[in-house]
């Protein structure tokens, strides 16, 4: 239990055992947040992942004792935040559940039609207000950030935006941990496809005085971290470049493609161009995808495999395209002992992507030779010119 202001608490739980979030993102623990507002009317905001339901109820009772809860606000129906709904109602059967129509429909899908009695439902919509006494919650619908029923609520007295999954990050609650890298990986992986919807939601909260960002994952954000989060969400959701630099992402079977990438990296380093180099077969793809969105230039280097791309490269690009990768420079290094086919296949995969600026192409047959080295040097010169603004 963590006190945010005099009458508002974070009653969430840390999951220190989870290894894969949403069955695909490697994490070192995960935070599931829930909040409690003490006022003339008492409100709990969101429930808990089922395995931590009993711990969460103890957090509530440690604050309230035997007091009743007037309202349960459901911002988001994903089970890591709603799975303890029945457990909550078994303990607090007289509580009125507050949510939007779409969320109530989802409750019937996850539970059953009788989970909440009709006289215990309060359906809210855009700019509806819940009066708790000194505190008022103003609701803001946030469809597809990142589910269709998502909403946020703004507590105007304290200036708190309860933002559902937005502004969250991977990891347990730790106010001293860096926010950016794990928040980017979280955003790009989970919300990145929905940039337009995030932009629409940000417009709704731009003019609000926000002192605290209270997400359903990660720590409560305030001061510099709060402003950092708002700034980066504007940047990420508009698919802008976060930082000038180069990500070199490669797959290599017999190290010949790898050696070409290492030559490229060495020249970038000599010319003080920031870069990162990744072997896609030896890194979690969520990290690689996050870095691809971070930097201005992406170099894709792959072996031809069965006349297509090497599987990990194909999977990587599929993740990029699915998340609307755009507004970037892309260079391609292909390798194929008798019929290189990487350039053609990568361009086919990016056909629907917007504003991809293709750089000089490099085609290697088996290993670098005099001809392919000229191509590589041309690519290196082009990257340096672009990244140094020459």
C-alpha positions in Angstrom: 0.0 0.0 0.0 1.4 3.4 -1.1 0.0 6.8 -0.2 -0.2 9.2 -3.1 -2.0 12.1 -1.4 -3.7 12.5 1.9 -6.8 10.5 0.8 -5.7 8.6 -2.2 -3.8 5.3 -2.1 -2.1 2.9 -4.5 -3.3 -0.6 -3.4 -1.6 -2.6 -6.1 0.5 -5.7 -6.0 3.9 -6.7 -7.5 4.1 -10.0 -9.4 7.7 -11.0 -8.9 7.3 -14.5 -10.5 6.0 -13.7 -13.9 8.5 -14.3 -16.8 6.4 -13.5 -19.8 3.8 -10.7 -19.9 0.9 -11.4 -22.2 2.6 -14.7 -22.9 5.3 -13.0 -25.1 7.2 -10.1 -23.5 10.0 -11.2 -21.2 9.9 -9.2 -17.9 11.5 -9.2 -14.5 8.3 -8.9 -12.6 5.2 -6.8 -13.3 3.2 -4.3 -11.3 -0.6 -4.4 -11.2 -2.0 -1.2 -9.9 -5.3 -0.4 -8.2 -6.3 2.7 -6.4 -8.5 3.7 -3.5 -10.0 7.2 -2.8 -11.2 8.0 0.7 -14.0 10.6 0.8 -17.7 11.0 1.8 -18.1 8.1 -0.7 -15.3 5.6 -1.0 -14.1 4.4 -4.4 -11.8 1.6 -5.5 -10.4 2.0 -9.0 -9.9 -1.4 -10.9 -9.4 -4.8 -9.4 -6.5 -7.2 -9.6 -4.9 -10.1 -11.5 -6.5 -13.2 -10.0 -3.4 -14.7 -8.3 -3.0 -11.5 -6.3 -6.7 -11.0 -5.5 -6.5 -12.0 -1.8 -3.3 -9.9 -1.2 -5.1 -6.9 -2.8 -8.2 -7.4 -0.6 -5.9 -7.3 2.4 -4.5 -4.0 1.2 -8.0 -2.6 1.0 -9.0 -3.8 4.5 -5.7 -2.5 6.0 -7.0 1.0 5.0 -10.7 0.7 5.4 -11.2 -1.9 8.2 -14.9 -2.7 8.1 -16.0 0.3 6.1 -18.1 -0.3 3.0 -17.0 0.7 -0.5 -19.5 2.8 -2.4 -18.1 2.5 -5.9 -15.8 0.2 -7.9 -14.6 1.9 -11.1 -13.6 -0.4 -14.0 -11.3 1.4 -16.5 -10.2 -1.6 -18.4 -11.4 -5.2 -18.7 -8.1 -7.0 -19.5 -7.9 -9.8 -16.9 -4.7 -8.6 -15.3 -6.9 -5.7 -14.0 -10.4 -7.3 -13.9 -10.0 -10.9 -13.0 -10.7 -10.3 -9.3 -14.1 -8.7 -10.0 -16.2 -11.6 -8.6 -13.9 -11.9 -5.6 -14.4 -8.2 -4.9 -18.2 -8.4 -5.2 -18.3 -11.5 -2.9 -16.7 -9.3 -0.3 -18.4 -6.0 -1.1 -21.8 -7.0 -2.6 -23.4 -3.6 -2.1 -20.8 -1.7 -4.2 -22.0 0.1 -7.3 -19.8 -0.8 -10.3 -19.0 2.2 -12.5 -17.9 1.7 -16.1 -18.9 2.4 -19.7 -21.4 0.3 -21.8 -18.7 -1.5 -23.8 -16.9 -2.6 -20.6 -20.2 -3.9 -19.0 -20.7 -6.0 -22.2 -17.2 -7.4 -21.8 -17.9 -8.3 -18.2 -20.7 -10.7 -19.4 -18.1 -12.3 -21.7 -15.5 -12.8 -19.0 -18.0 -13.8 -16.2 -21.7 -14.1 -16.8 -24.8 -11.9 -17.2 -25.6 -12.0 -13.5 -22.2 -10.9 -12.3 -23.6 -7.4 -11.5 -27.2 -6.7 -10.7 -28.8 -4.0 -12.8 -29.4 -1.7 -9.8 -25.7 -1.9 -9.0 -24.5 -0.7 -12.4 -23.6 2.9 -13.2 -22.9 3.5 -16.9 -20.8 6.5 -17.7 -19.8 8.1 -20.9 -17.5 10.9 -22.1 -17.1 13.6 -19.5 -19.5 12.0 -17.0 -18.7 13.0 -13.4 -18.6 10.8 -10.3 -19.1 12.9 -7.2 -17.3 11.4 -4.1 -17.5 14.5 -2.0 -14.4 16.6 -2.1 -13.1 14.5 -5.0 -14.7 14.2 -8.4 -13.8 11.8 -11.2 -14.3 13.0 -14.8 -14.3 10.2 -17.3 -12.5 10.3 -20.6 -13.1 7.4 -23.1 -9.9 6.1 -24.6 -10.9 3.4 -27.1 -8.1 1.2 -28.5 -5.6 2.4 -26.0 -5.4 -0.5 -26.2 -8.8 -2.2 -26.0 -12.1 -0.8 -27.2 -13.7 -0.3 -23.8 -10.8 1.5 -22.2 -11.5 4.8 -20.3 -9.5 7.1 -18.1 -10.6 9.2 -15.2 -9.3 12.6 -14.0 -9.5 13.6 -10.4 -9.6 17.4 -10.5 -8.9 18.3 -6.8 -5.5 16.5 -6.7 -4.8 16.7 -10.5 -4.5 12.9 -10.9 -5.0 11.2 -14.2 -5.9 7.5 -13.7 -4.8 6.5 -17.2 -5.5 2.7 -17.5 -2.7 1.0 -19.3 -1.3 4.2 -20.8 2.0 5.5 -19.4 2.7 2.1 -17.9 6.0 0.1 -18.1 7.3 -3.4 -17.5 8.7 -4.3 -14.1 7.7 -4.1 -10.4 7.0 -0.9 -8.6 10.3 1.0 -8.2 10.3 4.8 -8.2 14.1 4.8 -8.5 14.2 2.7 -11.7 14.7 4.4 -15.1 11.3 4.8 -16.9 12.2 5.2 -20.6 13.5 1.9 -22.0 10.9 -0.4 -20.4 8.1 2.1 -21.0 9.1 2.3 -24.7 9.2 -1.5 -25.0 5.8 -1.7 -23.3 4.3 1.0 -25.4 5.6 -0.2 -28.8 4.8 -3.8 -28.1 1.3 -3.3 -26.7 -0.1 0.0 -27.9 2.2 0.9 -30.8 -0.3 -0.1 -33.5 -2.8 2.5 -32.2 -0.9 5.8 -32.7 -4.0 7.6 -34.1 -6.1 6.5 -31.1 -3.4 7.5 -28.6 -3.2 10.9 -30.3 -7.0 11.3 -30.0 -6.9 10.5 -26.3 -4.0 12.8 -25.6 -6.0 15.7 -27.1 -8.6 15.1 -24.4 -6.2 15.5 -21.5 -3.8 18.1 -22.9 -5.4 21.0 -21.1 -5.8 19.2 -17.8 -3.6 20.2 -14.9 -1.9 16.8 -14.2 0.2 16.4 -11.0 0.2 12.6 -11.0 -0.1 10.0 -13.7 -1.5 6.8 -12.2 -1.2 3.9 -14.7 -2.3 0.4 -14.2 1.3 -0.7 -14.5 4.5 0.7 -13.1 5.0 3.5 -10.6 3.0 6.7 -10.0 4.6 9.4 -12.2 5.1 13.0 -11.1 7.4 15.9 -11.7 10.1 15.2 -14.3 9.0 11.6 -15.0 5.4 12.8 -15.6 6.5 15.3 -18.2 8.8 12.8 -19.8 6.0 10.4 -20.2 3.6 12.9 -21.7 6.3 14.1 -24.1 7.3 10.6 -25.3 3.7 9.5 -25.7 3.1 12.4 -28.1 6.3 11.5 -30.0 5.7 7.7 -30.1 2.1 7.9 -31.1 2.9 10.3 -34.0 5.7 7.9 -35.1 8.3 10.6 -34.9 12.1 9.8 -34.5 13.1 9.7 -30.9 16.8 9.9 -31.5 19.2 10.2 -34.4 21.2 7.0 -34.8 21.4 3.7 -36.5 20.0 0.2 -35.5 21.8 -2.6 -37.3 19.7 -5.7 -37.1 21.0 -8.9 -38.7 20.7 -12.6 -39.1 23.7 -14.6 -40.1 24.2 -18.4 -40.5 28.0 -18.7 -41.2 29.0 -15.2 -40.0 29.5 -13.6 -43.4 26.5 -11.3 -43.1 27.6 -10.6 -39.5 31.1 -9.5 -40.7 29.6 -7.1 -43.1 27.5 -5.6 -40.3 30.6 -5.3 -38.1 32.5 -3.5 -40.8 29.5 -1.1 -41.1 29.4 -0.6 -37.3 33.2 0.1 -37.2 32.9 2.8 -39.8 30.0 4.5 -38.0 32.0 4.5 -34.8 35.0 6.1 -36.5 32.7 8.8 -37.7 30.9 9.4 -34.4 27.5 8.2 -35.6 25.5 6.6 -32.8 24.5 3.0 -33.5 23.4 -0.3 -31.9 24.0 -3.7 -33.5 21.8 -6.7 -32.8 21.8 -10.4 -33.7 18.1 -11.1 -34.1 18.5 -14.7 -33.3 20.0 -13.9 -29.9 17.8 -11.1 -28.6 14.2 -10.8 -27.6 12.4 -9.3 -30.5 10.4 -6.8 -28.3 13.8 -5.1 -27.5 14.7 -5.0 -31.2 11.3 -3.6 -32.2 11.5 -1.0 -29.5 15.0 0.2 -30.7 13.9 0.2 -34.3 11.3 2.8 -33.4 13.8 4.7 -31.3 16.3 5.5 -34.0 16.1 7.3 -37.3 17.9 4.7 -39.5 17.4 0.9 -39.6 19.8 -1.4 -41.4 18.4 -4.9 -42.1 20.9 -7.5 -43.0 19.7 -11.1 -43.7 20.7 -14.3 -45.3 18.4 -15.6 -48.1 16.6 -18.6 -46.8 14.4 -20.9 -49.0 14.2 -17.9 -51.4 12.8 -15.7 -48.7 14.0 -14.0 -45.6 15.7 -15.8 -42.7 12.8 -16.6 -40.2 13.8 -14.3 -37.4 14.3 -11.4 -39.9 10.8 -12.1 -41.3 9.3 -12.2 -37.8 11.1 -8.9 -36.9 9.8 -7.0 -39.9 6.3 -8.4 -39.4 6.3 -6.9 -35.9 7.5 -3.6 -37.3 4.9 -3.4 -40.0 2.1 -4.5 -37.7 2.9 -1.6 -35.4 2.9 1.0 -38.3 6.6 1.5 -38.6 7.2 4.6 -40.7 9.1 7.9 -41.2 12.5 6.1 -41.1 15.5 5.5 -43.3 15.9 1.8 -44.2 19.1 0.2 -45.6 19.2 -3.4 -46.8 22.1 -5.8 -46.9 21.3 -9.1 -48.5 23.3 -12.3 -48.7 22.7 -15.4 -50.9 25.1 -17.9 -52.3 23.4 -18.3 -55.6 20.2 -16.2 -55.7 20.0 -13.4 -53.2 16.3 -12.5 -52.5 16.3 -10.4 -49.4 16.0 -6.9 -50.9 12.9 -7.9 -52.9 11.2 -9.7 -50.0 11.9 -6.9 -47.4 10.4 -4.3 -49.8 7.4 -6.4 -50.3 6.8 -6.6 -46.5 7.1 -2.8 -46.2 4.8 -2.1 -49.1 2.0 -0.7 -46.9 4.4 1.2 -44.7 4.4 5.0 -44.9 7.4 7.3 -45.6 10.2 4.6 -45.8 13.3 6.1 -47.3 15.4 3.3 -48.8 19.1 3.8 -48.8 21.8 2.2 -51.1 21.4 -1.5 -51.4 24.1 -4.1 -50.7 24.0 -7.5 -52.3 26.5 -10.1 -51.1 27.0 -13.5 -52.7 28.3 -15.7 -49.9 30.9 -13.3 -48.5 32.1 -9.8 -49.1 34.3 -9.3 -52.2 35.5 -6.3 -54.1 32.1 -5.6 -55.8 30.0 -5.9 -52.6 32.5 -3.9 -50.6 32.0 -1.0 -53.0 28.2 -1.3 -52.3 28.8 -1.4 -48.6 31.1 1.7 -48.6 28.4 3.6 -50.6 25.8 2.7 -47.9 28.2 3.7 -45.2 28.8 7.1 -46.8 25.1 7.7 -47.3 24.3 6.9 -43.6 27.0 9.2 -42.3 25.8 12.0 -44.6 22.2 11.6 -43.4 23.0 11.1 -39.7 25.4 14.0 -39.5 23.2 16.3 -41.6 25.8 17.0 -44.2 
